[in-house]
């Protein structure tokens, strides 16, 4: 950045901040003005440091501004932030500065181009950071959901229980099988209670997946006890003429536990 442009911008930020904020809040409804006053005042503080650093995007000052804007995204919401007056909120931040430059006779192509390039770069950095953050959050959420959908708990000295919630397809069964086999490999488990009382829909595909799960447990030398057989599930199995083979079934987990304790004594 040319020294004379840097000097002009710093003078405007330091001496004309009230005018800049006034120009900014005119973009908003009355009920939004107080909040936007504070936001733009804070923005000017970060922007001043960026000007001191010659508006370079690879500086700590620019990163601090991006971090501040990410907080604004959280406050305002992504939809409102990225669809602000048919553009992006950050694109409008420069317009009060442009207006003040024009008033003072400093509005020229070079300084406008430099400011525009900076704000476009800041917007790009912000979008990339938010996309990465959302992707990481999605991964964490998916991992948490997988844990919650099929949690494994030790319910007796030689028994564990896995509760299946939701739908059951081949992809999900493979993940559940992997979790159970890993647990069986590490511990001396004789019985695996599989609670299906919270499965959304019992059909032939779900039954096939349950049989796969039972076989995997059997191959590891353990026995699967299927619990949560409600009247609705029993009727569905009967209506579909589904045979679960030699899988031991119980209406409740308590009955399965009673059987395990009886055999363990």
Buried (B, 14 or more C-beta within 10 A) or exposed (E): BEEEBBEBBEEBBEEBBEBBBBBBBEBBEEEEBEEBBEBBBEBBEBBBBBBBBBBEBEBEBBBBBBEBBBEBBEEBEEEEBBEBEEEBBBBBBBBBBBBBBEEEEBBEEEBBEBBEEBBBBBBEBBBEBBEEEEEEEEEEEEEEEBEEBBEBEEBBEBBBBBBBBBBBEEEBBBEBBEBBBEBBEEEEBBBBBBBBBEBEEBBEEBBBBBBBBBBBBBEBEBBBBBBBBBEEBEEBBEEEEBEBEEBBBBBBBEEBBEBBEEEEE
